[in-house]
Amino acid sequence: AKAKQLDKFLDQQLDALRAWHPDAVDSGLVLDFLRFYTTAKGTSDEHTLDEEATRYPHAGEPSPGLRAMCARLFLLVERVDESGAPIPARPARLAHDTLAAIVRERFDRSDLPGPRAKRVLDGRSAEWKDGKTGVPLDAQDLAVVEAGQSGMRVWNDEEKSLIAASRVARDKARRRRA
């Protein structure tokens, strides 16, 4: 029953976030952002403002920003000291540990552009680790990744290499057809 209530709660908060910034919800960015605050074991994880800004450099726009909106909607909480003042690095975590499993499950079955892009990249970017060269994405997977760019964290180095090589391959194929 509690999981069902939390699921409904998450729906309501996503609707509220959509009213504030429809693109953030409809691209999958909000799910990706909330998933950042979970562990692979489906528990809540804590991150500082700097860690968050590195992965989500545009999360502050539009004002008041994704973190502040998630805090207002009781999805995230910032850790405070004994006096109730925010700790300098402003670490935050999911408001409820039990939300973590729901967020991860939602993300994993989401058909929104950001989660779809992340799944494609997760499946292929490992081949590009440590400067290695793997197989580029085909045009269809590249289109999924490009469409989902605004709905996920910034691309890491392996993903950037994979995407760059995939764009070169796509452009070569276009020129051959032309």
N, CA and C atoms as an extended XYZ file, in Angstrom:
534
Properties=species:S:1:pos:R:3:atomname:S:1:resname:S:1:resid:I:1 pbc="F F F"
N         0.840       -1.205        0.000 N   ALA     1
C         0.000        0.000        0.000 CA  ALA     1
C         0.870        1.248        0.000 C   ALA     1
N         1.990        1.211        0.762 N   LYS     2
C         2.870        2.373        0.842 CA  LYS     2
C         3.502        2.674       -0.518 C   LYS     2
N         3.907        1.630       -1.235 N   ALA     3
C         4.504        1.823       -2.560 CA  ALA     3
C         3.489        2.463       -3.510 C   ALA     3
N         2.242        2.039       -3.405 N   LYS     4
C         1.185        2.587       -4.248 CA  LYS     4
C         0.951        4.069       -3.936 C   LYS     4
N         0.985        4.407       -2.648 N   GLN     5
C         0.831        5.808       -2.236 CA  GLN     5
C         1.996        6.653       -2.749 C   GLN     5
N         3.215        6.116       -2.635 N   LEU     6
C         4.393        6.854       -3.109 CA  LEU     6
C         4.370        7.008       -4.629 C   LEU     6
N         3.894        5.991       -5.319 N   ASP     7
C         3.760        6.059       -6.768 CA  ASP     7
C         2.804        7.201       -7.150 C   ASP     7
N         1.693        7.266       -6.444 N   LYS     8
C         0.702        8.325       -6.679 CA  LYS     8
C         1.289        9.699       -6.327 C   LYS     8
N         2.029        9.751       -5.215 N   PHE     9
C         2.706       10.973       -4.788 CA  PHE     9
C         3.668       11.450       -5.886 C   PHE     9
N         4.451       10.517       -6.430 N   LEU    10
C         5.405       10.873       -7.484 CA  LEU    10
C         4.661       11.408       -8.707 C   LEU    10
N         3.555       10.779       -9.077 N   ASP    11
C         2.740       11.283      -10.196 CA  ASP    11
C         2.304       12.724       -9.954 C   ASP    11
N         1.824       12.993       -8.756 N   GLN    12
C         1.344       14.341       -8.422 CA  GLN    12
C         2.485       15.358       -8.491 C   GLN    12
N         3.653       14.980       -7.970 N   GLN    13
C         4.780       15.907       -7.963 CA  GLN    13
C         5.311       16.122       -9.381 C   GLN    13
N         5.289       15.087      -10.210 N   LEU    14
C         5.702       15.245      -11.607 CA  LEU    14
C         4.733       16.173      -12.341 C   LEU    14
N         3.449       16.071      -12.033 N   ASP    15
C         2.465       16.988      -12.623 CA  ASP    15
C         2.756       18.430      -12.204 C   ASP    15
N         3.107       18.624      -10.941 N   ALA    16
C         3.441       19.965      -10.446 CA  ALA    16
C         4.701       20.486      -11.128 C   ALA    16
N         5.699       19.622      -11.305 N   LEU    17
C         6.923       20.025      -12.011 CA  LEU    17
C         6.624       20.338      -13.474 C   LEU    17
N         5.717       19.580      -14.079 N   ARG    18
C         5.339       19.819      -15.475 CA  ARG    18
C         4.707       21.207      -15.621 C   ARG    18
N         3.916       21.607      -14.638 N   ALA    19
C         3.295       22.937      -14.670 CA  ALA    19
C         4.368       24.027      -14.612 C   ALA    19
N         5.455       23.761      -13.889 N   TRP    20
C         6.559       24.717      -13.770 CA  TRP    20
C         7.426       24.719      -15.033 C   TRP    20
N         7.769       23.526      -15.539 N   HIS    21
C         8.699       23.412      -16.671 CA  HIS    21
C         8.395       22.119      -17.435 C   HIS    21
N         7.419       22.177      -18.370 N   PRO    22
C         6.979       20.964      -19.077 CA  PRO    22
C         8.118       20.173      -19.729 C   PRO    22
N         9.072       20.861      -20.359 N   ASP    23
C        10.158       20.170      -21.062 CA  ASP    23
C        10.995       19.303      -20.128 C   ASP    23
N        11.213       19.771      -18.907 N   ALA    24
C        12.044       19.013      -17.959 CA  ALA    24
C        11.406       17.668      -17.637 C   ALA    24
N        10.074       17.645      -17.559 N   VAL    25
C         9.379       16.390      -17.249 CA  VAL    25
C         9.232       15.552      -18.520 C   VAL    25
N         8.781       16.170      -19.603 N   ASP    26
C         8.457       15.429      -20.818 CA  ASP    26
C         9.680       14.917      -21.579 C   ASP    26
N        10.846       15.504      -21.336 N   SER    27
C        12.086       15.012      -21.958 CA  SER    27
C        12.662       13.836      -21.174 C   SER    27
N        12.229       13.693      -19.911 N   GLY    28
C        12.786       12.659      -19.046 CA  GLY    28
C        13.852       13.197      -18.103 C   GLY    28
N        14.182       14.494      -18.221 N   LEU    29
C        15.234       15.079      -17.387 CA  LEU    29
C        14.933       14.930      -15.900 C   LEU    29
N        13.702       15.155      -15.486 N   VAL    30
C        13.367       15.061      -14.065 CA  VAL    30
C        13.607       13.640      -13.555 C   VAL    30
N        13.195       12.636      -14.323 N   LEU    31
C        13.431       11.247      -13.898 CA  LEU    31
C        14.926       10.946      -13.817 C   LEU    31
N        15.694       11.429      -14.793 N   ASP    32
C        17.144       11.218      -14.795 CA  ASP    32
C        17.757       11.897      -13.568 C   ASP    32
N        17.312       13.120      -13.307 N   PHE    33
C        17.806       13.911      -12.181 CA  PHE    33
C        17.495       13.217      -10.854 C   PHE    33
N        16.281       12.753      -10.683 N   LEU    34
C        15.910       12.056       -9.445 CA  LEU    34
C        16.654       10.731       -9.325 C   LEU    34
N        16.858       10.050      -10.461 N   ARG    35
C        17.582        8.779      -10.461 CA  ARG    35
C        19.021        8.979      -10.003 C   ARG    35
N        19.599       10.139      -10.291 N   PHE    36
C        20.950       10.486       -9.839 CA  PHE    36
C        21.039       10.366       -8.312 C   PHE    36
N        19.948       10.605       -7.635 N   TYR    37
C        19.901       10.556       -6.174 CA  TYR    37
C        19.529        9.169       -5.643 C   TYR    37
N        19.787        8.128       -6.446 N   THR    38
C        19.532        6.753       -6.010 CA  THR    38
C        20.794        5.921       -6.210 C   THR    38
N        20.835        4.775       -5.547 N   THR    39
C        21.930        3.824       -5.755 CA  THR    39
C        21.403        2.670       -6.613 C   THR    39
N        22.318        1.880       -7.141 N   ALA    40
C        21.935        0.710       -7.947 CA  ALA    40
C        21.116       -0.275       -7.112 C   ALA    40
N        21.279       -0.232       -5.798 N   LYS    41
C        20.519       -1.120       -4.914 CA  LYS    41
C        19.112       -0.594       -4.645 C   LYS    41
N        18.780        0.570       -5.230 N   GLY    42
C        17.441        1.108       -5.056 CA  GLY    42
C        17.235        1.826       -3.733 C   GLY    42
N        18.314        2.428       -3.218 N   THR    43
C        18.204        3.249       -2.008 CA  THR    43
C        18.549        4.691       -2.364 C   THR    43
N        18.295        5.592       -1.433 N   SER    44
C        18.582        7.005       -1.642 CA  SER    44
C        20.094        7.239       -1.594 C   SER    44
N        20.584        8.136       -2.431 N   ASP    45
C        22.003        8.493       -2.468 CA  ASP    45
C        22.111        9.996       -2.243 C   ASP    45
N        23.251       10.424       -1.729 N   GLU    46
C        23.440       11.846       -1.436 CA  GLU    46
C        24.467       12.447       -2.385 C   GLU    46
N        24.186       13.660       -2.862 N   HIS    47
C        25.132       14.370       -3.742 CA  HIS    47
C        25.186       15.836       -3.370 C   HIS    47
N        26.375       16.426       -3.574 N   THR    48
C        26.550       17.846       -3.300 CA  THR    48
C        26.076       18.662       -4.502 C   THR    48
N        25.962       19.953       -4.270 N   LEU    49
C        25.564       20.872       -5.333 CA  LEU    49
C        26.583       20.847       -6.483 C   LEU    49
N        27.884       20.728       -6.145 N   ASP    50
C        28.924       20.680       -7.184 CA  ASP    50
C        28.809       19.428       -8.043 C   ASP    50
N        28.580       18.274       -7.399 N   GLU    51
C        28.426       17.023       -8.151 CA  GLU    51
C        27.225       17.133       -9.094 C   GLU    51
N        26.173       17.699       -8.578 N   GLU    52
C        24.960       17.863       -9.375 CA  GLU    52
C        25.201       18.816      -10.553 C   GLU    52
N        25.872       19.938      -10.284 N   ALA    53
C        26.120       20.941      -11.328 CA  ALA    53
C        27.013       20.390      -12.446 C   ALA    53
N        27.921       19.473      -12.097 N   THR    54
C        28.795       18.855      -13.101 CA  THR    54
C        27.983       17.993      -14.066 C   THR    54
N        27.027       17.244      -13.531 N   ARG    55
C        26.207       16.356      -14.353 CA  ARG    55
C        25.035       17.048      -15.024 C   ARG    55
N        24.508       18.067      -14.352 N   TYR    56
C        23.310       18.772      -14.844 CA  TYR    56
C        23.568       20.270      -14.843 C   TYR    56
N        24.456       20.753      -15.726 N   PRO    57
C        24.824       22.175      -15.675 CA  PRO    57
C        23.653       23.133      -15.932 C   PRO    57
N        22.586       22.670      -16.582 N   HIS    58
C        21.470       23.562      -16.892 CA  HIS    58
C        20.290       23.377      -15.942 C   HIS    58
N        20.491       22.596      -14.865 N   ALA    59
C        19.389       22.302      -13.939 CA  ALA    59
C        18.936       23.528      -13.149 C   ALA    59
N        19.730       24.605      -13.186 N   GLY    60
C        19.351       25.831      -12.482 CA  GLY    60
C        18.399       26.704      -13.276 C   GLY    60
N        18.176       26.344      -14.535 N   GLU    61
C        17.297       27.141      -15.396 CA  GLU    61
C        16.056       26.340      -15.759 C   GLU    61
N        14.890       26.933      -15.837 N   PRO    62
C        14.604       28.299      -15.384 CA  PRO    62
C        14.629       28.350      -13.855 C   PRO    62
N        14.754       29.560      -13.338 N   SER    63
C        14.762       29.763      -11.896 CA  SER    63
C        13.421       29.297      -11.322 C   SER    63
N        13.383       28.723      -10.151 N   PRO    64
C        14.434       28.562       -9.135 CA  PRO    64
C        15.329       27.346       -9.345 C   PRO    64
N        15.110       26.582      -10.409 N   GLY    65
C        15.962       25.423      -10.689 CA  GLY    65
C        15.338       24.123      -10.224 C   GLY    65
N        15.849       23.051      -10.804 N   LEU    66
C        15.295       21.720      -10.571 CA  LEU    66
C        15.447       21.262       -9.114 C   LEU    66
N        16.619       21.498       -8.523 N   ARG    67
C        16.827       21.073       -7.133 CA  ARG    67
C        15.847       21.792       -6.213 C   ARG    67
N        15.730       23.102       -6.374 N   ALA    68
C        14.837       23.879       -5.508 CA  ALA    68
C        13.381       23.439       -5.678 C   ALA    68
N        12.978       23.184       -6.915 N   MET    69
C        11.600       22.748       -7.156 CA  MET    69
C        11.358       21.357       -6.558 C   MET    69
N        12.328       20.458       -6.705 N   CYS    70
C        12.187       19.118       -6.129 CA  CYS    70
C        12.144       19.192       -4.605 C   CYS    70
N        12.880       20.141       -4.025 N   ALA    71
C        12.840       20.320       -2.565 CA  ALA    71
C        11.480       20.884       -2.134 C   ALA    71
N        10.979       21.869       -2.875 N   ARG    72
C         9.661       22.444       -2.558 CA  ARG    72
C         8.562       21.395       -2.619 C   ARG    72
N         8.738       20.430       -3.515 N   LEU    73
C         7.729       19.384       -3.704 CA  LEU    73
C         8.020       18.129       -2.877 C   LEU    73
N         8.934       18.250       -1.925 N   PHE    74
C         9.246       17.162       -0.987 CA  PHE    74
C         9.786       15.905       -1.669 C   PHE    74
N        10.477       16.099       -2.801 N   LEU    75
C        11.138       14.977       -3.464 CA  LEU    75
C        12.594       14.888       -3.019 C   LEU    75
N        13.232       16.041       -2.812 N   LEU    76
C        14.616       16.098       -2.327 CA  LEU    76
C        14.663       16.889       -1.031 C   LEU    76
N        15.620       16.557       -0.187 N   VAL    77
C        15.889       17.363        1.011 CA  VAL    77
C        17.378       17.663        1.072 C   VAL    77
N        17.709       18.900        1.451 N   GLU    78
C        19.102       19.283        1.660 CA  GLU    78
C        19.447       19.018        3.113 C   GLU    78
N        20.656       18.500        3.324 N   ARG    79
C        21.093       18.242        4.696 CA  ARG    79
C        21.427       19.566        5.374 C   ARG    79
N        21.100       19.662        6.651 N   VAL    80
C        21.356       20.879        7.430 CA  VAL    80
C        22.146       20.519        8.676 C   VAL    80
N        22.795       21.528        9.294 N   ASP    81
C        23.524       21.267       10.548 CA  ASP    81
C        22.561       21.359       11.734 C   ASP    81
N        23.098       21.250       12.942 N   GLU    82
C        22.262       21.225       14.148 CA  GLU    82
C        21.381       22.463       14.265 C   GLU    82
N        21.865       23.610       13.771 N   SER    83
C        21.096       24.849       13.894 CA  SER    83
C        20.026       24.961       12.795 C   SER    83
N        20.045       24.012       11.859 N   GLY    84
C        19.079       24.062       10.766 CA  GLY    84
C        19.602       24.798        9.545 C   GLY    84
N        20.858       25.257        9.599 N   ALA    85
C        21.457       25.975        8.463 CA  ALA    85
C        21.973       24.964        7.435 C   ALA    85
N        21.864       25.296        6.133 N   PRO    86
C        22.394       24.382        5.110 CA  PRO    86
C        23.899       24.171        5.283 C   PRO    86
N        24.359       22.964        5.061 N   ILE    87
C        25.783       22.640        5.110 CA  ILE    87
C        26.417       23.238        3.838 C   ILE    87
N        27.645       23.806        3.921 N   PRO    88
C        28.233       24.524        2.775 CA  PRO    88
C        28.165       23.820        1.417 C   PRO    88
N        28.490       22.514        1.338 N   ALA    89
C        28.463       21.822        0.041 CA  ALA    89
C        27.023       21.527       -0.400 C   ALA    89
N        26.075       21.794        0.493 N   ARG    90
C        24.651       21.591        0.254 CA  ARG    90
C        24.323       20.187       -0.255 C   ARG    90
N        24.727       19.150        0.523 N   PRO    91
C        24.368       17.795        0.101 CA  PRO    91
C        22.852       17.602        0.165 C   PRO    91
N        22.324       16.880       -0.816 N   ALA    92
C        20.883       16.604       -0.851 CA  ALA    92
C        20.683       15.125       -1.105 C   ALA    92
N        19.482       14.660       -0.769 N   ARG    93
C        19.114       13.266       -1.015 CA  ARG    93
C        17.618       13.210       -1.247 C   ARG    93
N        17.137       12.056       -1.702 N   LEU    94
C        15.698       11.892       -1.861 CA  LEU    94
C        15.023       12.057       -0.508 C   LEU    94
N        13.838       12.611       -0.513 N   ALA    95
C        13.117       12.860        0.729 CA  ALA    95
C        12.719       11.562        1.426 C   ALA    95
N        12.445       10.526        0.661 N   HIS    96
C        12.054        9.233        1.225 CA  HIS    96
C        12.920        8.156        0.593 C   HIS    96
N        13.564        7.338        1.428 N   ASP    97
C        14.391        6.237        0.916 CA  ASP    97
C        13.567        5.326        0.002 C   ASP    97
N        12.300        5.133        0.344 N   THR    98
C        11.443        4.237       -0.427 CA  THR    98
C        11.117        4.794       -1.817 C   THR    98
N        11.346        6.089       -2.019 N   LEU    99
C        11.139        6.679       -3.352 CA  LEU    99
C        12.166        6.170       -4.355 C   LEU    99
N        13.348        5.807       -3.868 N   ALA   100
C        14.454        5.424       -4.752 CA  ALA   100
C        14.073        4.277       -5.690 C   ALA   100
N        13.505        3.216       -5.137 N   ALA   101
C        13.145        2.063       -5.961 CA  ALA   101
C        12.079        2.446       -6.989 C   ALA   101
N        11.142        3.296       -6.597 N   ILE   102
C        10.068        3.731       -7.502 CA  ILE   102
C        10.637        4.584       -8.634 C   ILE   102
N        11.542        5.505       -8.281 N   VAL   103
C        12.178        6.361       -9.291 CA  VAL   103
C        12.958        5.501      -10.285 C   VAL   103
N        13.750        4.559       -9.785 N   ARG   104
C        14.561        3.711      -10.680 CA  ARG   104
C        13.674        2.870      -11.594 C   ARG   104
N        12.629        2.310      -11.035 N   GLU   105
C        11.723        1.478      -11.824 CA  GLU   105
C        11.037        2.326      -12.895 C   GLU   105
N        10.596        3.508      -12.514 N   ARG   106
C         9.958        4.442      -13.450 CA  ARG   106
C        10.912        4.796      -14.593 C   ARG   106
N        12.162        5.108      -14.211 N   PHE   107
C        13.174        5.467      -15.198 CA  PHE   107
C        13.418        4.294      -16.150 C   PHE   107
N        13.577        3.097      -15.588 N   ASP   108
C        13.915        1.920      -16.396 CA  ASP   108
C        12.832        1.560      -17.408 C   ASP   108
N        11.573        1.842      -17.090 N   ARG   109
C        10.526        1.502      -18.054 CA  ARG   109
C        10.018        2.725      -18.828 C   ARG   109
N        10.676        3.876      -18.598 N   SER   110
C        10.244        5.103      -19.265 CA  SER   110
C        10.554        5.071      -20.763 C   SER   110
N         9.616        5.592      -21.539 N   ASP   111
C         9.818        5.714      -22.979 CA  ASP   111
C        10.107        7.166      -23.355 C   ASP   111
N        10.386        8.011      -22.363 N   LEU   112
C        10.709        9.415      -22.629 CA  LEU   112
C        12.086        9.492      -23.295 C   LEU   112
N        12.350       10.564      -24.040 N   PRO   113
C        13.608       10.661      -24.805 CA  PRO   113
C        14.891       10.509      -23.983 C   PRO   113
N        14.978       11.141      -22.822 N   GLY   114
C        16.201       11.071      -22.014 CA  GLY   114
C        16.527        9.660      -21.547 C   GLY   114
N        15.573        8.986      -20.884 N   PRO   115
C        15.854        7.605      -20.469 CA  PRO   115
C        16.162        6.670      -21.641 C   PRO   115
N        15.490        6.858      -22.766 N   ARG   116
C        15.787        6.020      -23.941 CA  ARG   116
C        17.221        6.254      -24.395 C   ARG   116
N        17.627        7.521      -24.458 N   ALA   117
C        18.993        7.857      -24.875 CA  ALA   117
C        20.018        7.248      -23.915 C   ALA   117
N        19.755        7.359      -22.624 N   LYS   118
C        20.691        6.827      -21.638 CA  LYS   118
C        20.837        5.316      -21.783 C   LYS   118
N        19.750        4.613      -22.045 N   ARG   119
C        19.839        3.158      -22.221 CA  ARG   119
C        20.690        2.815      -23.446 C   ARG   119
N        20.524        3.550      -24.541 N   VAL   120
C        21.349        3.302      -25.733 CA  VAL   120
C        22.821        3.542      -25.395 C   VAL   120
N        23.097        4.673      -24.739 N   LEU   121
C        24.484        5.009      -24.405 CA  LEU   121
C        25.076        4.010      -23.422 C   LEU   121
N        24.311        3.602      -22.409 N   ASP   122
C        24.814        2.626      -21.435 CA  ASP   122
C        25.178        1.319      -22.116 C   ASP   122
N        24.412        0.964      -23.136 N   GLY   123
C        24.659       -0.292      -23.831 CA  GLY   123
C        25.891       -0.267      -24.712 C   GLY   123
N        26.312        0.921      -25.115 N   ARG   124
C        27.377        0.991      -26.125 CA  ARG   124
C        28.628        1.771      -25.735 C   ARG   124
N        28.538        2.680      -24.771 N   SER   125
C        29.679        3.564      -24.513 CA  SER   125
C        30.859        2.866      -23.839 C   SER   125
N        30.632        1.718      -23.194 N   ALA   126
C        31.733        1.014      -22.513 CA  ALA   126
C        32.852        0.640      -23.491 C   ALA   126
N        32.470        0.361      -24.746 N   GLU   127
C        33.475        0.010      -25.776 CA  GLU   127
C        34.448        1.173      -26.029 C   GLU   127
N        34.063        2.388      -25.627 N   TRP   128
C        34.844        3.585      -25.918 CA  TRP   128
C        35.638        4.065      -24.706 C   TRP   128
N        35.661        3.269      -23.639 N   LYS   129
C        36.334        3.666      -22.406 CA  LYS   129
C        37.843        3.773      -22.602 C   LYS   129
N        38.449        4.685      -21.848 N   ASP   130
C        39.914        4.861      -21.841 CA  ASP   130
C        40.491        5.089      -23.236 C   ASP   130
N        39.791        5.873      -24.048 N   GLY   131
C        40.301        6.236      -25.365 CA  GLY   131
C        40.212        5.146      -26.414 C   GLY   131
N        39.615        3.992      -26.073 N   LYS   132
C        39.459        2.915      -27.062 CA  LYS   132
C        38.415        3.328      -28.090 C   LYS   132
N        38.439        2.655      -29.233 N   THR   133
C        37.466        2.913      -30.284 CA  THR   133
C        36.578        1.699      -30.439 C   THR   133
N        35.284        1.924      -30.330 N   GLY   134
C        34.329        0.845      -30.479 CA  GLY   134
C        33.535        1.020      -31.763 C   GLY   134
N        32.406        0.352      -31.829 N   VAL   135
C        31.534        0.424      -33.009 CA  VAL   135
C        30.617        1.632      -32.865 C   VAL   135
N        30.542        2.495      -33.882 N   PRO   136
C        29.638        3.649      -33.799 CA  PRO   136
C        28.171        3.200      -33.761 C   PRO   136
N        27.319        4.084      -33.291 N   LEU   137
C        25.878        3.830      -33.299 CA  LEU   137
C        25.364        3.900      -34.728 C   LEU   137
N        24.328        3.125      -35.034 N   ASP   138
C        23.712        3.282      -36.347 CA  ASP   138
C        22.871        4.564      -36.323 C   ASP   138
N        22.395        4.975      -37.478 N   ALA   139
C        21.678        6.250      -37.600 CA  ALA   139
C        20.451        6.300      -36.689 C   ALA   139
N        19.765        5.164      -36.547 N   GLN   140
C        18.553        5.125      -35.727 CA  GLN   140
C        18.881        5.343      -34.242 C   GLN   140
N        19.877        4.634      -33.724 N   ASP   141
C        20.270        4.806      -32.317 CA  ASP   141
C        20.836        6.204      -32.079 C   ASP   141
N        21.595        6.717      -33.046 N   LEU   142
C        22.134        8.073      -32.918 CA  LEU   142
C        20.994        9.088      -32.833 C   LEU   142
N        19.953        8.884      -33.626 N   ALA   143
C        18.791        9.782      -33.583 CA  ALA   143
C        18.118        9.737      -32.209 C   ALA   143
N        18.026        8.547      -31.611 N   VAL   144
C        17.443        8.396      -30.266 CA  VAL   144
C        18.280        9.175      -29.250 C   VAL   144
N        19.601        9.030      -29.345 N   VAL   145
C        20.513        9.698      -28.408 CA  VAL   145
C        20.443       11.218      -28.568 C   VAL   145
N        20.446       11.685      -29.809 N   GLU   146
C        20.383       13.139      -30.033 CA  GLU   146
C        19.048       13.712      -29.559 C   GLU   146
N        17.973       12.988      -29.791 N   ALA   147
C        16.645       13.453      -29.364 CA  ALA   147
C        16.542       13.502      -27.842 C   ALA   147
N        17.294       12.650      -27.165 N   GLY   148
C        17.212       12.580      -25.713 CA  GLY   148
C        18.241       13.395      -24.964 C   GLY   148
N        19.102       14.112      -25.681 N   GLN   149
C        20.189       14.843      -25.022 CA  GLN   149
C        19.682       15.800      -23.937 C   GLN   149
N        18.596       16.520      -24.189 N   SER   150
C        18.103       17.493      -23.204 CA  SER   150
C        17.392       16.812      -22.033 C   SER   150
N        17.159       15.503      -22.154 N   GLY   151
C        16.439       14.784      -21.114 CA  GLY   151
C        17.320       13.928      -20.236 C   GLY   151
N        18.624       14.212      -20.263 N   MET   152
C        19.542       13.426      -19.429 CA  MET   152
C        20.707       14.284      -18.963 C   MET   152
N        21.528       13.711      -18.088 N   ARG   153
C        22.745       14.387      -17.627 CA  ARG   153
C        23.647       14.666      -18.826 C   ARG   153
N        24.677       15.478      -18.637 N   VAL   154
C        25.609       15.741      -19.742 CA  VAL   154
C        26.335       14.454      -20.102 C   VAL   154
N        26.727       14.352      -21.353 N   TRP   155
C        27.432       13.168      -21.830 CA  TRP   155
C        28.838       13.111      -21.236 C   TRP   155
N        29.277       11.896      -20.878 N   ASN   156
C        30.646       11.735      -20.377 CA  ASN   156
C        31.597       11.578      -21.575 C   ASN   156
N        32.889       11.436      -21.291 N   ASP   157
C        33.893       11.392      -22.372 CA  ASP   157
C        33.692       10.225      -23.331 C   ASP   157
N        33.399        9.024      -22.787 N   GLU   158
C        33.179        7.866      -23.666 CA  GLU   158
C        31.987        8.125      -24.587 C   GLU   158
N        30.916        8.654      -23.993 N   GLU   159
C        29.705        8.924      -24.772 CA  GLU   159
C        29.964        9.973      -25.844 C   GLU   159
N        30.748       11.002      -25.510 N   LYS   160
C        31.085       12.038      -26.493 CA  LYS   160
C        31.865       11.437      -27.664 C   LYS   160
N        32.806       10.531      -27.364 N   SER   161
C        33.590        9.871      -28.423 CA  SER   161
C        32.681        9.018      -29.309 C   SER   161
N        31.820        8.242      -28.665 N   LEU   162
C        30.881        7.382      -29.391 CA  LEU   162
C        29.983        8.217      -30.303 C   LEU   162
N        29.445        9.300      -29.786 N   ILE   163
C        28.519       10.148      -30.558 CA  ILE   163
C        29.251       10.840      -31.703 C   ILE   163
N        30.452       11.354      -31.431 N   ALA   164
C        31.227       12.016      -32.494 CA  ALA   164
C        31.510       11.043      -33.639 C   ALA   164
N        31.970        9.832      -33.315 N   ALA   165
C        32.259        8.826      -34.344 CA  ALA   165
C        30.981        8.422      -35.077 C   ALA   165
N        29.878        8.353      -34.353 N   SER   166
C        28.598        7.971      -34.955 CA  SER   166
C        28.110        9.047      -35.919 C   SER   166
N        28.338       10.307      -35.562 N   ARG   167
C        27.941       11.419      -36.448 CA  ARG   167
C        28.780       11.407      -37.725 C   ARG   167
N        30.072       11.121      -37.585 N   VAL   168
C        30.951       11.029      -38.761 CA  VAL   168
C        30.459        9.907      -39.673 C   VAL   168
N        30.168        8.741      -39.090 N   ALA   169
C        29.697        7.588      -39.878 CA  ALA   169
C        28.360        7.909      -40.555 C   ALA   169
N        27.458        8.574      -39.830 N   ARG   170
C        26.158        8.942      -40.399 CA  ARG   170
C        26.342        9.902      -41.577 C   ARG   170
N        27.218       10.901      -41.407 N   ASP   171
C        27.436       11.884      -42.470 CA  ASP   171
C        28.094       11.243      -43.705 C   ASP   171
N        29.011       10.301      -43.486 N   LYS   172
C        29.647        9.581      -44.591 CA  LYS   172
C        28.586        8.788      -45.357 C   LYS   172
N        27.713        8.109      -44.614 N   ALA   173
C        26.650        7.309      -45.239 CA  ALA   173
C        25.701        8.199      -46.043 C   ALA   173
N        25.412        9.380      -45.517 N   ARG   174
C        24.532       10.341      -46.239 CA  ARG   174
C        25.190       10.777      -47.552 C   ARG   174
N        26.512       11.051      -47.466 N   ARG   175
C        27.218       11.489      -48.684 CA  ARG   175
C        27.262       10.378      -49.718 C   ARG   175
N        27.442        9.122      -49.258 N   ARG   176
C        27.449        7.990      -50.194 CA  ARG   176
C        26.103        7.867      -50.904 C   ARG   176
N        25.012        8.051      -50.143 N   ARG   177
C        23.667        7.949      -50.737 CA  ARG   177
C        23.366        9.100      -51.684 C   ARG   177
N        23.964       10.269      -51.393 N   ALA   178
C        23.707       11.450      -52.234 CA  ALA   178
C        24.507       11.358      -53.477 C   ALA   178
